[in-house]
Amino acid sequence: MTTRDRDNEKRSMYSLDPAKDKENIEHNIAHSIEEQVRGLDDAAVQAAVKDKYEELLGKAKVRQHIPTLTEGVVRGNFRHQKLEKKKQ
C-alpha cells in the first residue's frame, strides 16, 4: 500500500460514523498502531483498541473525535509499555 493509499484510508476512516462503523474504524486504528509501534502482538492491540473505543463511545457527547482519541491513547500506552520493558 502506498503512502497516498494510506492517507486516503485514514481520511475515509475518520469520516465514517463512529457508532455505526466502529468495527471498520477499530480495525484501521489497530493497523495504524501496529505500523507505528513495531513488535506488538496483533491480538493485544486489537483488544486494547476495542476496549478503549467502547469506553469512549459510551461516554462521549461528541463522537467524531473518538477514533483520534482511541488511537492516541492506545498507541501511547503501548509505547509506554515498551519503554518500561527496556528499563528493566
C-alpha positions as CSV (number, residue, x, y, z in Angstrom):
1,M,0.0,0.0,0.0
2,T,1.4,3.4,-1.0
3,T,1.6,6.4,1.3
4,R,-1.2,8.0,-0.7
5,D,-3.5,5.0,-0.3
6,R,-2.8,5.0,3.5
7,D,-3.6,8.7,3.7
8,N,-6.8,8.2,1.8
9,E,-7.7,5.3,4.0
10,K,-7.1,7.3,7.2
11,R,-9.2,10.3,5.9
12,S,-12.1,8.0,5.0
13,M,-11.8,6.2,8.3
14,Y,-12.4,9.4,10.2
15,S,-15.4,10.4,8.1
16,L,-17.3,7.3,9.0
17,D,-19.9,7.3,11.7
18,P,-18.1,6.3,14.9
19,A,-21.0,4.3,16.3
20,K,-22.2,2.6,13.1
21,D,-18.8,1.9,11.5
22,K,-16.9,1.0,14.7
23,E,-15.7,-2.4,13.6
24,N,-14.1,-0.9,10.4
25,I,-12.7,2.0,12.4
26,E,-11.3,-0.2,15.1
27,H,-9.6,-2.4,12.6
28,N,-8.0,0.6,10.9
29,I,-6.8,2.1,14.2
30,A,-5.2,-1.2,15.2
31,H,-3.5,-1.5,11.9
32,S,-2.2,2.1,12.2
33,I,-0.8,1.5,15.7
34,E,0.9,-1.8,14.6
35,E,2.6,0.1,11.8
36,Q,3.8,2.8,14.1
37,V,4.9,0.7,17.1
38,R,6.7,-2.4,15.8
39,G,6.8,-5.7,17.6
40,L,3.3,-5.6,19.1
41,D,1.0,-8.6,19.5
42,D,-1.8,-8.1,17.0
43,A,-4.5,-9.6,19.3
44,A,-3.4,-7.4,22.2
45,V,-3.6,-4.3,20.0
46,Q,-7.0,-5.2,18.7
47,A,-8.3,-5.9,22.2
48,A,-6.9,-2.6,23.6
49,V,-8.4,-0.6,20.7
50,K,-11.8,-2.3,21.1
51,D,-11.8,-1.7,24.9
52,K,-10.8,1.9,24.7
53,Y,-13.1,2.6,21.7
54,E,-16.1,1.1,23.5
55,E,-15.2,3.1,26.7
56,L,-15.0,6.4,24.8
57,L,-18.1,5.6,22.8
58,G,-20.1,5.0,25.9
59,K,-19.1,8.4,27.5
60,A,-18.8,10.7,24.5
61,K,-21.1,13.6,23.8
62,V,-19.2,14.4,20.6
63,R,-18.5,11.2,18.8
64,Q,-16.4,12.4,15.8
65,H,-13.2,12.6,17.9
66,I,-13.5,9.0,19.2
67,P,-11.2,7.4,16.6
68,T,-8.5,10.0,17.1
69,L,-8.6,9.8,20.9
70,T,-8.6,6.0,20.8
71,E,-5.6,5.8,18.5
72,G,-3.6,8.3,20.6
73,V,-4.4,6.7,24.0
74,V,-3.8,3.1,22.9
75,R,-0.6,4.0,20.9
76,G,0.7,6.0,23.9
77,N,0.0,3.1,26.3
78,F,1.9,0.6,24.1
79,R,4.9,3.0,23.7
80,H,5.0,3.5,27.4
81,Q,4.9,-0.3,28.0
82,K,7.8,-0.8,25.5
83,L,9.9,1.9,27.3
84,E,9.2,0.3,30.7
85,K,10.4,-3.1,29.4
86,K,13.6,-1.5,28.1
87,K,14.3,0.0,31.5
88,Q,14.1,-3.4,33.2
